[in-house]
Amino acid sequence: MTGLSRSLPLAATLALLGACASSSRLGDIQPLAKELPAELQKKFEVVERGEKTTPAVSPSPSPIATKRAVDKKRRRGKHAKASIAAPPPFVIPDRRPKVNPVWIGERQVLEVTYIGIKAGEFTLDVLPVKQVADRPVYHLRANAVSSSMMNLFYSLNDTLESFWDVTGLFSHRFHLVLDETKQKRDALELYDPEAKKAFYWNRRNHVDKGNTETKETFDIQSPFVQDSFSALYYVRTLPLEDGKVYSFPVVSEGKEWEAVVTVVRREDMDTPLGKKRCVVIRPQTRFQGVIKQEKGDSFIWLTDDDRRFIVRLEAEVKVGSVSARLTSVEPGEKPDGE
């Protein structure tokens, strides 16, 4: 997986679509979500908006101090133990931009090409708002499917899902399912901003590497992190001023990374929406303060307007380069209250 894929997943998908390896199909693997410990299932359960993930707890009445209790407390005088101040309540900030580029029902379809051949299609959807931990979340979904021509060499049908906080703009839950010629994989990541913990579970069946499984809980430095898919949507909310460099935390594959996005230039491009001014960005990743060096640079073109649709993407792969170009857009509708 490339460094770009840790911050923006499209390059990883493009690389898969650009792979040329044939092999027999693998058997199914058991899905992870149904095997989660009960406490995690309850805490990170995805429900329809308006439902409660946990039962409400009725507040207990505060005790009333009697005169005898007050007098006894006064007599303790200097021998009284110092009270321990309660920690401040955990607050999730509202990080939405003044103009929200992410709308409910929006769909972006990109055609992926490799060495001049249509390799597949990448579709990104924003589904109706759900709830996780009683907070409204965007339900982001992407699907990558190889073309009939590409299926002769390597077939895939991969799905990404992210549950992204509507106001805090951070990930609660990420799910990756790969169904490919050489591998089947089910990976689940859960993020607890208050505890600053992340849970990672990965189950993989690979033709060459066999069956592997990883399960771990680890600390994260930043409470409000992106997953490798929501990072793409978070970038759309940034100002993206000329020459500026933006960075933000991303947790992926059991590690915490720093995504680094550089605004390279602006240029006009023909799009399904007509000729559009676009902003060109270069995404990279930094781990423990060091920028990860890739074979070549990758670039993403976004419309330079209020919506920041993905117009084009280019990424280097092991052999040559892969590109994706926007072929159709459904704008969707503004979220409630905006």
C-alpha positions in Angstrom: 0.0 0.0 0.0 1.4 3.3 -1.0 2.0 6.2 1.4 -0.7 8.2 -0.5 -3.2 5.5 0.2 -2.8 6.0 3.9 -4.1 9.5 3.6 -6.2 9.3 0.4 -7.3 5.8 -0.7 -7.7 6.4 -4.4 -4.1 5.8 -5.2 -4.2 2.4 -3.6 -7.3 1.5 -5.6 -5.7 2.8 -8.8 -2.6 0.7 -8.0 -4.8 -2.4 -7.6 -6.5 -1.7 -10.9 -3.1 -1.3 -12.5 -1.9 -4.7 -11.2 -1.4 -7.4 -13.8 -1.4 -10.7 -11.9 -3.7 -13.6 -12.5 -4.7 -16.4 -10.1 -7.7 -18.5 -9.1 -10.4 -17.0 -6.9 -10.2 -17.5 -3.1 -12.8 -18.7 -0.8 -14.9 -16.4 1.4 -13.7 -15.1 4.8 -15.9 -14.6 7.8 -17.0 -10.9 8.2 -15.5 -9.2 11.2 -18.3 -6.8 12.3 -20.5 -9.7 13.6 -17.6 -11.0 15.7 -16.8 -7.7 17.6 -16.8 -7.8 21.4 -20.3 -6.8 22.7 -18.9 -3.6 24.3 -17.5 -2.4 21.0 -20.6 -3.5 19.0 -22.7 -1.3 21.4 -20.4 1.7 21.4 -19.8 1.9 17.7 -23.2 0.6 16.5 -24.4 2.3 13.4 -28.1 3.2 13.6 -30.6 5.3 11.7 -30.7 8.9 12.7 -33.0 9.6 15.7 -32.4 6.2 17.3 -30.5 5.8 20.5 -27.4 3.5 20.6 -27.5 3.2 24.4 -30.5 3.6 26.8 -30.8 6.9 28.5 -29.8 7.0 32.2 -32.1 8.9 34.5 -30.2 11.4 36.6 -30.0 10.7 40.4 -31.3 13.4 42.7 -28.6 15.4 44.5 -28.4 14.7 48.3 -29.6 17.5 50.5 -27.1 18.5 53.2 -28.7 18.5 56.7 -27.6 20.8 59.6 -25.9 17.9 61.4 -23.9 17.0 58.3 -22.9 20.6 57.7 -21.7 20.9 61.4 -19.8 17.7 61.2 -18.0 18.9 58.1 -17.1 22.2 59.8 -15.6 20.3 62.8 -13.2 18.4 60.6 -11.4 21.7 59.9 -7.9 21.5 58.7 -8.0 17.7 58.8 -10.5 17.6 56.0 -9.2 15.9 52.8 -8.8 18.2 49.8 -11.5 17.6 47.2 -10.5 16.3 43.8 -11.7 18.5 41.0 -13.6 16.7 38.4 -12.0 16.7 34.9 -13.4 19.1 32.4 -16.1 17.6 30.2 -15.0 16.3 26.8 -16.1 18.7 24.1 -16.2 18.0 20.4 -15.7 21.2 18.4 -17.7 22.3 15.4 -15.1 22.2 12.6 -17.5 22.7 9.7 -16.4 25.3 7.1 -18.7 28.3 6.4 -19.7 26.6 3.1 -20.1 22.8 3.4 -18.9 21.0 0.2 -20.2 17.6 1.3 -23.9 17.1 0.4 -26.2 14.1 1.1 -26.8 12.0 -2.0 -23.8 13.3 -3.9 -22.2 10.8 -6.2 -18.9 11.0 -8.1 -17.9 8.4 -10.7 -14.4 8.2 -12.0 -13.1 6.1 -14.9 -9.7 4.6 -14.1 -7.2 4.0 -16.9 -3.9 2.1 -17.0 -1.5 2.2 -20.0 -4.3 3.6 -22.1 -6.8 0.9 -21.2 -9.9 1.3 -19.1 -9.0 -0.5 -15.9 -12.2 0.1 -13.9 -14.5 2.5 -12.2 -14.4 4.2 -8.8 -17.7 5.4 -7.4 -18.0 7.6 -4.3 -21.3 8.1 -2.5 -22.6 10.2 0.4 -25.5 8.2 1.9 -28.2 9.5 4.3 -26.9 10.6 7.7 -26.6 7.8 10.4 -25.7 7.9 14.0 -22.7 6.5 16.0 -22.5 7.0 19.7 -25.6 9.2 19.5 -23.8 11.6 17.1 -24.9 12.3 13.5 -22.4 10.9 11.0 -22.0 11.0 7.2 -22.2 7.6 5.7 -19.4 7.7 3.1 -19.1 4.8 0.7 -16.8 4.0 -2.2 -16.7 1.1 -4.6 -13.9 0.1 -7.0 -14.8 -2.4 -9.7 -12.4 -3.7 -12.5 -13.5 -3.5 -16.1 -14.2 -6.6 -18.2 -10.9 -6.1 -20.0 -9.0 -5.8 -16.7 -10.7 -8.9 -15.4 -8.7 -11.0 -17.8 -5.6 -10.1 -15.7 -6.9 -9.1 -12.3 -10.4 -8.6 -11.1 -11.6 -6.7 -8.0 -14.7 -5.5 -6.3 -13.7 -3.5 -3.3 -15.7 -1.4 -0.9 -14.8 1.3 1.6 -17.1 2.7 4.2 -16.5 5.6 6.7 -18.8 7.0 9.3 -17.7 10.6 9.6 -18.8 13.1 12.3 -21.1 15.7 10.8 -19.9 18.6 12.9 -16.5 17.4 14.2 -15.3 16.1 10.8 -13.5 13.1 12.2 -13.9 9.4 11.7 -15.8 7.1 14.2 -15.6 3.9 12.1 -13.9 2.6 9.0 -14.6 -0.6 7.1 -12.7 -2.1 4.2 -13.8 -5.2 2.2 -11.6 -6.5 -0.6 -12.7 -9.1 -3.1 -9.9 -9.7 -5.6 -8.2 -12.3 -7.6 -5.3 -12.7 -5.3 -6.8 -11.7 -1.9 -9.9 -11.4 0.2 -9.7 -9.0 3.1 -12.0 -7.6 5.8 -10.6 -4.8 7.9 -12.3 -2.8 10.6 -11.1 0.3 12.4 -12.8 2.1 15.3 -11.8 5.4 16.9 -12.6 6.7 20.4 -11.8 10.4 20.5 -12.4 10.9 24.2 -10.3 7.9 25.3 -7.8 8.6 22.4 -7.8 4.9 21.5 -8.2 3.1 18.2 -9.2 -0.5 17.6 -7.8 -2.3 14.5 -8.9 -5.7 13.2 -7.7 -7.1 9.9 -8.5 -10.6 8.5 -6.9 -11.5 5.1 -6.7 -14.5 2.9 -4.0 -14.1 0.3 -3.0 -16.5 -2.5 0.7 -16.3 -1.7 0.8 -15.3 2.0 -2.1 -17.5 3.2 -4.5 -16.6 6.1 -3.4 -13.8 8.5 -5.3 -12.0 11.2 -4.3 -8.9 13.2 -6.3 -7.5 16.2 -5.0 -4.7 18.4 -6.1 -1.6 20.5 -3.6 1.2 20.6 -3.3 4.8 21.8 -3.6 7.8 19.4 -2.1 11.2 19.9 -4.9 13.2 18.3 -8.6 12.7 19.3 -10.0 13.8 16.0 -8.5 11.6 13.3 -9.3 10.8 9.7 -9.3 7.3 8.3 -7.8 6.5 4.9 -11.1 7.3 3.2 -12.6 10.2 5.2 -9.2 12.0 4.6 -10.4 12.7 1.0 -13.5 14.4 2.3 -11.7 16.3 4.9 -9.4 17.8 2.3 -12.4 19.1 0.5 -13.3 21.2 3.6 -9.8 22.9 3.7 -9.2 26.5 2.3 -6.6 25.2 -0.1 -4.9 28.5 -0.6 -2.1 28.9 -3.2 1.3 27.6 -2.0 -0.1 26.5 1.4 0.7 23.2 3.1 -1.9 21.5 5.3 -1.5 18.6 7.6 -3.8 16.5 9.7 -3.7 13.1 11.6 -4.8 9.9 9.8 -5.0 6.5 11.5 -4.7 3.5 9.1 -3.4 0.0 9.3 -2.8 0.2 13.0 -0.7 3.3 12.9 -1.1 7.0 13.3 0.2 9.1 10.3 0.3 12.7 9.4 -1.2 13.5 6.0 0.5 16.4 4.3 -1.3 18.2 1.4 0.5 20.8 -0.7 -1.4 23.2 -3.0 0.6 23.1 -6.2 -1.3 25.3 -8.7 -4.7 26.2 -10.2 -5.7 25.5 -13.8 -8.7 25.2 -16.1 -10.0 21.8 -17.0 -12.8 20.3 -19.1 -15.2 18.4 -16.8 -18.7 16.8 -16.9 -19.7 20.1 -15.3 -18.2 22.1 -18.1 -14.9 24.0 -18.1 -13.9 24.5 -14.5 -11.2 26.2 -12.6 -9.4 23.4 -10.6 -7.0 23.4 -7.7 -4.2 20.8 -7.9 -2.9 19.3 -4.7 -0.1 16.8 -3.9 -0.8 14.5 -1.0 2.0 12.8 1.0 2.3 11.1 4.4 4.7 11.7 7.3 5.4 9.1 9.9 7.4 10.0 13.0 8.3 13.3 11.4 9.7 11.8 8.2 8.0 12.2 4.8 7.6 8.8 3.2 9.3 8.8 -0.2 7.4 7.2 -3.0 8.4 6.3 -6.6 6.8 9.4 -7.9 4.5 12.2 -7.0 0.7 11.8 -7.0 -1.7 14.6 -7.8 -5.4 15.3 -7.3 -7.5 17.9 -9.1 -10.5 19.4 -7.3 -13.0 21.9 -8.6 -12.1 25.3 -7.3 -15.6 26.1 -6.1 -17.9 25.5 -3.1 -18.1 21.7 -3.8 -14.6 20.6 -4.5 -15.5 17.7 -6.7 -12.7 15.3 -7.6 -11.9 15.9 -11.3 -8.8 13.9 -11.9 -6.2 11.8 -10.0 -2.7 10.6 -11.1 -0.6 8.1 -9.2 2.6 6.2 -9.9 2.5 2.4 -9.6 5.1 -0.3 -9.8 5.0 -0.3 -13.6 3.9 3.0 -15.2 1.2 5.3 -13.9 -2.5 5.1 -13.4 -5.0 7.9 -13.8 -8.7 8.5 -13.0 -11.0 11.1 -14.5 -14.4 12.2 -13.4 -17.1 11.0 -15.8 -20.4 11.9 -14.0 -21.6 13.8 -10.9 -24.8 13.8 -9.0 -24.7 16.9 -6.7 -27.0 15.7 -4.0 -28.8 18.0 -1.5 -27.5 20.2 1.3 -27.5 18.7 4.8 -30.3 19.7 7.1 -29.9 23.1 8.7 -27.5 24.4 6.0 
